[in-house]
């Protein structure tokens, strides 16, 4: 008997100690909710199981976020519908849902369960933001046209079965769907509150035309797809537009009424003979202040234009990012933009693709060939023009890497002639404050390029020069890239020498030049 009482006292003392150590449950609900909303909703539910007092908290969360990785989603997709129903059905109607984000597979029965739970909650509660990211059972690499048609039909059925849920959505992400011509307007008509829409591998058939009108859409993104043209007819609140990898030799994007468009991102990895005129593309969108252009295909798909034509549509431009810019257009292209955008504040060039045309040859050995870009054609014409000014010493590059680029960088007389062409009538840029280059090398091409920008931008404050970025996917496909030699400066002495080279003839600006390896 005494032993039994001793064991009971021991258990009681352990329970009391556990209660004293459970300080989490003693916190006020608002503090506990603040903690729980900093993790995903599923983790919050697991935490609340530990205490009876906390089991009522999931219904009080103002953020419900279920955003699993694709691998976890395959194993737990059914959980998304169950958890969504459990939380939303138990919520007090006076608590506003600040953010709902659900990622789930396009499985009809589960989609309907999620849509009906969300729709019922939206009928009685206020949702500030609601987001659906809908995955397809097959990934992009294993989707046929038949699969895309099937997924589009299933999605349309989902919209028709759960109109209340889609009426309250503010963000929608779709992929791997091929719609009918009448489906796209129907989606936008149902999603009346929609502010952000993204399509990945979605279209209405090869060379189809997508026309978009919506009163509240703020952000629109398209990645891949077979659209011939995307026409933004009327999007009065659109601020951000992204279009990556269009397939056709047509004008990929037509901007209609987009009075608030401020950020435009265009990227094309396809080899196409079609070039775009920015003056035409942006004719109805002179409000763009942030422009991102990617040239991963190594083809320049933007046509150079006179600054008098282009300046009116670039009057608000403040930030430019040129990604995968081929080396053959580094000078003429950037100076062309600088002259046309007088209020540009920051120019960023990343991952320059080098030596496509030059290689190890001297400039006298290089000529234009059919298929070369418009820029290289212009450079070759300029070469013949410059060579009329005298006799130039052109070496073979055996002594120094920069020796092969006498035409581009080494001749002082040639540089003076180039400045007369690139900076006519003493033209200068007064607002550029920062130049960023990823992929900088210590040869004449880069140092001369930086020097020319500094000479034109009289108020430039900072130049940030980074070493090459190595794409892991590219290294896996082309292992020799891992061992590609780099001439990026590694010592303080080398960096100081380059600083002197790049500012030697600059009297109006003395920016801070940072080497960020």
C-alpha positions in Angstrom: 0.0 0.0 0.0 2.8 2.4 0.9 4.5 1.6 -2.4 1.2 2.3 -4.3 0.9 5.7 -2.6 4.5 6.5 -3.4 4.0 5.8 -7.1 0.8 8.0 -7.1 2.7 10.9 -5.5 5.5 10.5 -8.0 3.0 10.6 -10.9 1.2 13.6 -9.4 4.5 15.5 -9.0 5.5 14.8 -12.6 2.1 16.0 -13.8 2.5 19.2 -11.7 6.0 19.7 -13.1 4.7 19.3 -16.7 1.9 21.8 -16.1 4.4 24.3 -14.7 6.6 23.8 -17.8 3.7 24.2 -20.3 4.2 27.9 -20.6 3.1 28.0 -24.2 -0.6 27.3 -23.3 -0.5 30.1 -20.7 0.2 32.8 -23.4 -2.8 35.0 -24.5 -4.6 33.8 -27.6 -3.5 36.8 -29.7 0.2 36.0 -29.0 -0.3 32.3 -29.8 -2.1 33.1 -33.0 0.7 35.4 -34.0 3.2 32.6 -33.5 1.1 30.0 -35.3 0.6 32.3 -38.4 4.4 32.4 -38.9 4.4 28.7 -39.9 2.3 26.8 -42.4 -1.3 25.9 -41.5 -0.5 22.2 -41.3 2.3 22.8 -38.9 0.0 25.0 -36.8 -2.5 22.2 -36.6 0.1 19.8 -35.5 1.2 22.2 -32.8 -2.4 22.8 -31.5 -2.9 19.0 -30.9 -0.4 19.2 -28.0 -2.8 21.3 -25.8 -6.6 21.2 -25.3 -6.5 24.9 -24.8 -4.9 25.5 -28.2 -7.2 23.2 -30.1 -9.7 26.0 -30.7 -7.1 28.3 -32.2 -7.0 26.9 -35.8 -10.5 28.2 -36.4 -9.3 31.7 -35.3 -6.4 31.9 -37.7 -6.5 34.9 -40.0 -4.1 33.3 -42.5 -4.7 29.8 -43.9 -1.8 28.7 -46.1 -1.3 25.2 -47.4 1.5 25.4 -49.9 3.3 22.1 -50.0 6.1 21.0 -52.2 5.1 18.9 -55.2 6.5 15.7 -53.6 4.6 16.3 -50.4 1.5 17.3 -52.3 1.4 13.9 -54.1 1.4 12.1 -50.7 -1.0 14.5 -48.9 -3.3 16.0 -51.5 -6.4 14.6 -49.9 -5.4 16.4 -46.6 -5.8 19.8 -48.3 -9.5 19.3 -48.8 -10.1 17.8 -45.3 -8.1 20.6 -43.5 -9.8 23.3 -45.6 -13.2 22.1 -44.7 -12.4 21.6 -41.0 -11.0 25.0 -40.5 -13.4 27.1 -42.6 -16.6 25.3 -41.3 -15.6 26.1 -37.7 -14.7 29.7 -38.1 -16.5 32.5 -36.3 -17.9 34.8 -39.1 -16.7 38.0 -37.5 -13.0 37.0 -38.0 -11.6 38.2 -41.3 -9.5 35.9 -43.4 -6.5 38.1 -44.3 -5.0 35.5 -46.6 -6.1 32.1 -48.0 -3.6 30.2 -50.1 -4.3 26.7 -51.3 -2.1 24.5 -53.6 -3.7 21.3 -54.8 -4.0 18.9 -57.7 -6.7 19.0 -60.3 -8.6 15.9 -59.0 -12.3 16.6 -59.7 -13.8 15.2 -56.4 -11.2 16.9 -54.2 -11.4 20.2 -56.1 -15.2 20.3 -55.7 -14.8 19.7 -51.9 -12.3 22.5 -51.6 -14.3 24.9 -53.8 -17.6 24.3 -51.9 -15.9 24.8 -48.5 -14.3 28.1 -49.7 -17.5 29.2 -51.4 -19.6 28.6 -48.3 -17.1 30.5 -46.1 -17.0 33.4 -48.6 -20.7 33.8 -48.4 -20.6 34.5 -44.6 -17.0 35.8 -44.0 -14.8 38.5 -45.4 -11.7 37.4 -47.3 -9.0 40.0 -48.0 -7.1 37.7 -50.3 -7.7 34.2 -51.7 -5.3 32.3 -53.9 -5.6 29.0 -55.8 -2.5 27.3 -57.3 -3.9 24.3 -59.3 -1.4 21.6 -60.3 -2.1 18.9 -62.9 -1.6 15.2 -62.3 0.9 15.1 -65.1 3.9 17.5 -65.2 4.8 19.5 -68.2 7.3 17.1 -69.7 4.7 14.3 -69.8 1.6 16.3 -70.9 0.3 15.7 -74.4 -2.3 17.9 -76.2 -5.0 15.4 -75.2 -4.0 15.8 -71.5 -4.1 19.6 -71.8 -7.6 19.5 -73.3 -8.8 17.1 -70.5 -7.3 19.3 -67.8 -8.9 22.4 -69.3 -12.3 20.7 -69.3 -11.9 19.5 -65.7 -11.0 23.0 -64.7 -14.0 24.5 -66.5 -16.3 22.0 -64.7 -14.6 23.0 -61.4 -15.4 26.7 -62.1 -19.0 26.0 -63.0 -19.5 23.8 -59.9 -18.0 26.3 -57.5 -18.8 29.8 -58.8 -18.8 31.4 -55.3 -15.3 30.3 -54.6 -14.0 31.7 -57.9 -16.0 34.9 -57.5 -13.9 35.7 -54.4 -10.5 34.7 -55.7 -7.8 37.4 -55.9 -5.0 35.2 -57.3 -5.1 32.2 -59.7 -2.2 30.1 -61.1 -2.9 27.5 -63.9 -0.7 25.2 -65.9 -0.8 22.6 -68.6 -4.3 23.5 -70.0 -5.6 24.0 -73.6 -8.8 26.0 -73.5 -11.5 26.6 -76.1 -11.9 30.1 -77.5 -14.9 30.8 -75.2 -13.3 29.5 -72.1 -10.9 32.3 -71.3 -13.5 35.1 -71.1 -15.6 32.8 -69.0 -12.8 32.4 -66.5 -12.2 36.1 -66.2 -16.0 36.7 -65.9 -16.3 34.3 -63.0 -13.2 35.7 -61.2 -14.6 39.2 -60.6 -12.1 40.1 -57.8 -9.0 38.6 -59.6 -5.9 40.7 -59.2 -3.2 38.2 -60.2 -3.3 35.6 -63.0 -0.6 33.3 -64.3 -0.6 30.8 -67.1 2.2 28.2 -67.6 2.0 26.0 -70.6 -1.6 27.2 -71.2 -3.1 28.3 -74.5 -6.1 27.8 -76.8 -4.3 25.9 -79.5 -1.3 26.6 -81.8 -1.2 30.2 -83.1 -4.3 31.2 -81.1 -5.0 34.8 -80.0 -5.6 35.6 -76.4 -7.6 38.8 -75.7 -7.8 40.0 -72.1 -10.2 42.4 -70.5 -10.7 42.7 -66.7 -11.5 45.6 -64.4 -9.3 44.6 -61.5 -6.3 42.6 -62.8 -3.0 44.0 -61.4 -0.6 41.3 -62.5 -0.5 39.0 -65.4 2.2 36.4 -66.3 2.5 33.9 -69.2 5.2 31.3 -69.5 5.4 29.2 -72.6 2.2 28.4 -74.5 1.3 28.5 -78.2 -0.3 31.9 -78.5 0.2 33.7 -81.7 -0.4 37.0 -80.0 -1.6 38.2 -76.6 -3.7 41.3 -76.8 -4.3 43.2 -73.6 -7.5 45.1 -74.7 -8.6 46.7 -71.5 -6.8 46.3 -68.1 -7.2 49.6 -66.4 -5.4 48.5 -63.2 -2.6 46.3 -64.7 0.8 47.2 -63.2 3.0 44.2 -63.9 3.2 42.1 -67.1 5.5 39.1 -67.8 5.7 37.1 -71.0 8.3 34.4 -71.3 9.1 32.3 -74.4 6.6 33.0 -77.2 6.7 30.5 -80.1 5.7 32.5 -83.2 7.2 35.0 -85.6 4.5 37.5 -84.8 4.1 40.4 -82.4 3.8 38.4 -79.2 2.2 41.2 -77.1 -0.1 44.0 -78.0 -0.7 46.6 -75.2 -4.1 48.2 -75.4 -5.5 50.2 -72.6 -3.0 49.7 -69.8 -2.7 53.1 -68.2 -1.0 51.9 -65.0 1.5 49.4 -66.4 4.9 50.0 -64.6 6.8 46.8 -64.9 7.3 44.8 -68.1 9.3 41.6 -68.3 9.9 39.9 -71.7 12.1 36.8 -72.3 12.5 34.7 -75.4 14.6 31.6 -75.5 13.4 30.7 -79.0 15.5 31.4 -82.1 13.3 33.6 -84.2 13.8 36.0 -87.0 11.2 38.4 -85.7 12.4 41.6 -84.0 10.3 43.9 -81.9 10.2 47.7 -82.0 9.9 49.1 -78.5 8.4 52.3 -79.8 5.5 50.3 -81.2 5.2 47.8 -78.3 5.1 50.6 -75.7 3.2 53.1 -77.7 0.2 52.8 -75.4 2.3 52.2 -72.3 4.6 55.1 -71.7 4.3 54.6 -68.0 6.7 51.6 -67.9 9.4 52.4 -65.3 11.0 48.9 -64.9 12.0 46.9 -68.0 13.4 43.4 -68.0 14.7 41.9 -71.3 16.2 38.4 -71.6 18.2 37.1 -74.6 18.9 33.5 -73.7 18.6 32.4 -77.3 21.6 34.7 -78.1 19.4 36.4 -80.7 18.7 40.1 -80.4 14.9 40.3 -80.8 14.7 44.0 -80.2 15.3 46.4 -83.1 17.5 49.4 -82.4 15.7 52.7 -83.0 16.4 56.4 -83.1 16.2 58.1 -79.7 13.8 60.7 -81.1 11.3 57.8 -81.9 11.9 55.8 -78.7 12.3 58.6 -76.1 8.6 59.4 -75.8 7.7 55.9 -74.7 10.7 55.6 -72.3 10.2 58.9 -70.5 9.3 57.1 -67.2 11.9 54.4 -67.4 14.0 54.1 -64.2 15.3 50.5 -64.1 16.6 48.3 -66.9 17.8 44.7 -66.6 19.4 43.0 -69.6 19.8 39.3 -69.0 22.0 37.0 -71.1 23.0 40.0 -73.3 25.3 38.8 -76.1 28.7 40.5 -76.2 28.4 41.7 -79.7 25.8 44.3 -78.7 27.1 45.5 -75.3 28.1 49.0 -76.5 25.6 50.0 -79.1 22.6 48.5 -77.3 23.1 50.0 -73.9 24.1 53.4 -75.2 21.0 53.3 -77.4 18.8 52.8 -74.3 20.7 55.3 -72.3 20.1 58.0 -74.8 16.4 57.1 -75.2 15.7 57.0 -71.5 17.0 60.2 -69.9 15.7 59.4 -66.4 17.1 55.9 -66.2 18.6 55.4 -62.7 20.0 51.8 -62.8 21.3 49.6 -65.6 21.9 45.9 -64.8 23.5 43.5 -67.2 23.7 39.8 -66.2 25.3 36.7 -67.6 26.9 38.1 -70.7 27.3 35.4 -73.4 30.9 36.1 -74.6 33.0 35.5 -77.6 30.3 34.2 -79.9 31.6 36.1 -82.8 35.1 37.2 -81.8 36.5 34.1 -80.2 40.3 34.3 -80.4 40.4 36.2 -83.7 41.7 39.7 -84.3 39.0 42.1 -85.4 40.4 42.4 -88.9 39.7 38.7 -89.3 36.0 38.9 -88.3 33.2 39.7 -90.8 29.5 39.7 -90.9 27.8 36.4 -92.0 24.2 35.6 -92.9 22.2 34.9 -89.7 24.2 37.3 -87.5 22.3 39.7 -85.4 21.4 43.3 -86.5 23.8 44.6 -83.9 26.7 42.6 -85.2 25.9 43.8 -88.7 26.1 47.4 -87.4 29.3 46.8 -85.6 30.9 45.4 -88.8 29.8 48.4 -90.8 31.2 50.7 -88.1 34.5 48.7 -88.2 34.9 49.4 -91.9 34.0 53.1 -91.3 36.5 53.4 -88.4 39.3 51.7 -90.3 39.2 54.6 -92.8 40.7 57.0 -90.2 44.2 55.5 -90.3 46.4 52.5 -89.9 45.8 50.4 -86.8 48.0 47.9 -85.1 46.0 44.7 -84.9 47.7 41.8 -83.0 46.6 38.2 -82.7 45.9 38.2 -78.9 48.9 36.1 -78.1 50.3 38.6 -75.6 47.2 39.7 -73.7 43.5 38.8 -74.1 42.6 42.3 -74.8 45.1 42.7 -77.7 42.6 41.0 -80.1 40.1 43.8 -79.6 42.1 46.8 -80.8 39.0 47.9 -82.7 36.8 47.8 -79.7 39.0 49.1 -76.9 42.7 49.5 -77.3 43.2 52.4 -79.7 42.9 55.8 -78.1 42.3 57.4 -81.5 39.6 54.8 -82.3 37.9 55.4 -78.9 37.8 59.1 -79.6 36.2 58.4 -83.0 33.7 56.0 -81.3 32.8 58.6 -78.7 31.9 61.1 -81.5 29.5 58.4 -82.9 28.0 57.2 -79.6 27.8 60.6 -78.0 26.8 63.0 -80.7 26.9 66.7 -80.0 28.4 66.2 -76.5 25.4 64.0 -75.3 25.5 63.0 -71.7 23.2 61.1 -69.3 22.5 63.0 -66.1 20.4 60.5 -64.1 22.1 57.1 -64.3 23.4 56.5 -60.8 24.3 52.8 -60.8 25.7 50.2 -63.3 25.7 46.5 -62.4 27.4 43.8 -64.4 27.3 40.1 -63.6 30.0 38.2 -65.6 32.6 40.9 -65.7 36.1 39.9 -67.0 39.3 41.8 -66.9 39.7 42.2 -70.7 39.5 45.2 -72.9 35.9 44.6 -73.9 34.5 45.0 -70.4 36.9 47.7 -69.1 36.3 49.8 -72.2 32.5 49.3 -71.9 32.5 50.4 -68.3 34.6 53.4 -69.2 32.2 54.5 -71.9 29.2 54.3 -69.7 31.0 56.3 -67.0 32.0 58.9 -69.6 28.4 59.3 -70.7 26.8 59.1 -67.2 28.2 62.2 -65.7 26.5 61.7 -62.3 27.0 58.0 -61.9 27.8 57.1 -58.2 28.3 53.3 -58.2 29.6 50.6 -60.5 29.2 47.0 -59.2 31.2 44.3 -61.1 30.5 40.6 -60.3 32.2 37.5 -61.5 30.4 35.0 -63.7 27.4 33.2 -62.5 27.5 29.4 -63.1 24.2 27.8 -64.0 24.1 24.4 -62.4 21.9 23.0 -65.1 24.3 24.2 -67.8 27.3 22.7 -65.9 25.5 19.3 -65.7 24.8 19.4 -69.4 28.2 20.9 -70.5 30.7 19.9 -67.8 33.5 21.8 -69.4 31.9 25.1 -68.3 32.9 24.3 -64.7 36.5 24.7 -65.7 36.1 27.7 -67.9 39.0 30.1 -67.0 38.0 33.5 -65.5 40.0 36.7 -65.7 38.0 38.3 -62.9 40.4 40.3 -60.7 41.4 38.3 -57.6 43.9 40.7 -55.9 43.6 44.2 -54.6 46.4 45.3 -57.0 44.5 43.9 -60.0 41.3 45.6 -58.9 43.1 49.0 -58.4 44.7 48.8 -61.9 41.3 48.1 -63.5 39.8 51.1 -61.6 42.4 53.3 -63.1 41.8 52.0 -66.6 38.1 52.5 -66.4 38.3 56.1 -65.0 41.4 57.3 -66.8 39.7 59.6 -69.2 36.8 60.6 -67.0 36.8 64.1 -65.7 33.1 64.5 -64.9 32.4 61.4 -62.8 34.3 59.4 -60.2 32.0 56.6 -59.1 32.8 54.0 -56.5 33.8 50.8 -58.4 33.1 47.7 -56.4 34.4 44.2 -57.3 31.9 41.7 -55.8 33.3 38.3 -56.4 
